[in-house]
Amino acid sequence: MELFVATNNQHKISEISAILERHGIKYRIPKKDELPEVEETGKDLTENAILKAKAGYRFSGLPTMADDTGLEVGYLDGAPGVYSARFAGKHCSYADNNKKLLKLLEDVEFEKRKARFRTVIALVLGDGRNLTVEGSVEGYIIDEPRGSNGFGYDPVFYYPPLDKTLAELSSEEKNRISHRANALVELDQLLKKGVL
């Protein structure tokens, strides 16, 4: 069994490959920028993950996994959600997204800054079956970025059990507790049931 991991995001590839290796799952990743970009037109994370996995299957011919991840902030009615990657505009940076988020939460008390990272992983098998699993991690959005590890909203996402932001965790620590790690554990359970 070999899985194709349909993403050009090098940060995601690092996290996913570390977790897949830990679970003994063989995989192949695209060469740098080899995989055509997929327009994320889905109305939610699940639809976007399936769109990307189907495109990866057409490209590779292998059972393919792809994910879509969103940050959901309760005070903002679940925003940025499906628009997390482009929250501050189409070609924005991670820093731009964080800046916009912190501006929207300015003067909002800590207890009301509850947030959740959620990852949906789609598995397209090529026989008509499109399976999905998901994982999440709960925390809070702090006032200013802390830490230099991770990517995206990690510097502003505070994880109370470890008293750190995700960007202050080592990659090993993050890969034990993250939304993507939790979704990959669910994927591993699915694969153990012999879905391939």
C-alpha positions in Angstrom: 0.0 0.0 0.0 1.3 3.4 -1.0 -0.5 6.7 -0.4 0.0 9.9 -2.5 0.1 13.0 -0.3 -1.5 15.7 -2.4 0.0 19.0 -1.2 2.7 21.4 -2.3 2.8 22.9 1.2 6.3 22.0 2.5 5.2 22.7 6.2 2.3 20.3 5.8 4.5 17.7 4.1 7.0 17.8 7.1 4.2 17.2 9.6 2.3 14.6 7.6 5.4 12.6 6.7 6.7 12.5 10.3 3.3 11.2 11.4 2.9 8.7 8.5 6.3 7.3 9.2 5.5 6.9 12.9 2.5 4.8 11.8 4.4 2.8 9.2 2.4 4.0 6.3 4.3 4.2 2.9 3.7 7.3 1.0 4.8 9.4 -2.0 4.9 13.2 -2.1 5.0 15.4 -5.2 8.2 17.1 -6.3 8.4 20.8 -5.5 5.5 22.6 -7.3 4.9 19.5 -9.4 1.3 19.2 -8.3 -1.2 21.6 -10.0 -2.9 24.0 -7.6 -6.5 23.2 -6.9 -9.0 26.0 -6.6 -10.7 25.6 -3.2 -14.3 26.2 -4.2 -15.8 24.0 -1.5 -18.3 25.4 1.0 -16.5 23.7 3.9 -13.2 21.9 4.8 -14.6 18.5 3.8 -15.5 19.6 0.3 -12.1 21.2 -0.2 -10.2 18.2 1.1 -12.1 15.9 -1.3 -11.5 18.3 -4.2 -7.7 18.2 -3.5 -7.6 14.5 -3.0 -9.5 13.8 -6.3 -7.1 16.1 -8.2 -4.1 14.3 -6.5 -5.6 10.9 -7.6 -6.0 12.1 -11.2 -2.4 13.3 -11.1 -0.8 10.2 -9.4 -3.1 7.2 -10.1 -2.5 6.2 -6.5 -4.8 6.2 -3.5 -4.5 9.8 -2.4 -4.9 11.8 0.7 -5.3 15.5 1.0 -6.3 17.7 3.8 -8.0 21.1 4.4 -7.5 22.9 7.7 -9.2 25.8 9.3 -9.0 27.9 12.4 -12.4 28.4 14.0 -12.7 31.2 16.5 -15.9 31.2 18.6 -16.1 35.0 19.0 -15.9 35.4 15.2 -18.7 32.8 14.6 -16.3 30.2 13.4 -14.2 32.5 11.2 -11.8 32.4 9.5 -12.8 28.7 9.0 -12.7 27.6 5.4 -11.0 30.9 4.5 -8.1 30.5 7.0 -5.3 30.4 4.3 -6.6 33.5 2.5 -8.2 35.4 5.5 -6.3 38.6 4.7 -6.6 38.3 0.9 -5.7 36.1 -2.0 -1.9 36.3 -1.8 -1.5 37.1 1.8 1.3 35.8 4.1 0.9 34.0 7.4 1.9 37.2 9.2 -0.9 39.1 7.3 -3.5 36.6 8.4 -2.3 36.7 12.0 -2.4 40.5 12.0 -6.0 40.6 10.7 -7.1 38.1 13.3 -5.5 39.9 16.2 -7.0 43.2 15.0 -10.5 41.6 15.0 -9.9 40.3 18.5 -8.4 43.6 19.9 -9.8 44.4 23.4 -11.7 41.0 23.5 -11.1 39.3 26.9 -9.1 36.1 26.9 -12.0 33.8 27.9 -13.9 34.9 24.8 -11.0 34.0 22.5 -11.6 30.3 22.5 -10.5 28.7 19.2 -10.2 25.3 17.5 -8.0 24.1 14.8 -9.8 21.5 12.7 -8.3 19.3 9.9 -10.3 17.2 7.5 -8.4 14.5 5.6 -10.0 13.0 2.5 -8.9 9.7 1.1 -9.8 9.0 -2.5 -9.4 5.4 -3.5 -10.2 5.6 -7.1 -13.1 3.0 -7.0 -15.7 5.6 -6.2 -15.0 5.7 -2.5 -14.1 9.0 -0.9 -13.5 8.7 2.8 -13.0 11.4 5.3 -11.7 11.7 8.9 -11.1 14.7 11.0 -9.1 15.9 14.0 -9.1 19.0 16.1 -7.3 20.7 18.9 -8.8 23.3 21.3 -7.1 26.5 22.6 -7.2 30.3 22.7 -6.0 33.1 20.5 -3.5 35.3 22.5 -2.7 39.0 22.0 0.6 38.7 20.1 2.6 36.0 18.4 4.9 33.8 20.4 7.4 31.2 19.2 9.2 30.6 15.9 8.3 27.0 15.1 5.3 25.8 13.1 3.5 27.9 10.6 0.2 29.7 9.9 -1.7 30.7 13.0 0.6 28.6 15.3 2.3 31.7 16.9 -1.1 33.0 18.2 -2.8 29.7 19.1 -2.3 29.0 22.8 -2.6 25.4 23.9 -3.4 25.4 27.7 -2.3 21.8 28.6 1.3 22.7 27.7 1.1 26.4 28.5 2.6 27.3 25.1 1.6 28.4 21.7 1.8 25.8 18.9 4.8 27.8 17.6 6.6 27.3 21.0 6.3 23.5 20.7 9.0 21.3 19.2 7.8 19.5 16.0 7.7 16.3 18.0 5.5 17.9 20.7 3.2 19.4 18.1 2.9 16.1 16.1 1.6 14.4 19.2 -1.3 16.8 19.9 -2.1 18.8 16.8 -5.3 18.7 14.8 -3.4 17.2 11.9 -1.9 14.5 14.1 -5.3 13.7 15.5 -6.8 13.4 12.0 -3.9 11.2 10.9 -4.5 8.8 13.8 -8.1 8.5 12.6 -6.8 7.8 9.1 -4.4 5.2 10.4 -7.4 3.5 12.2 -9.3 3.6 8.9 -6.4 2.0 7.0 -6.1 -0.7 9.6 -9.6 -1.8 8.8 -8.4 -2.6 5.3 -10.1 0.1 3.3 -7.5 -0.1 0.5 
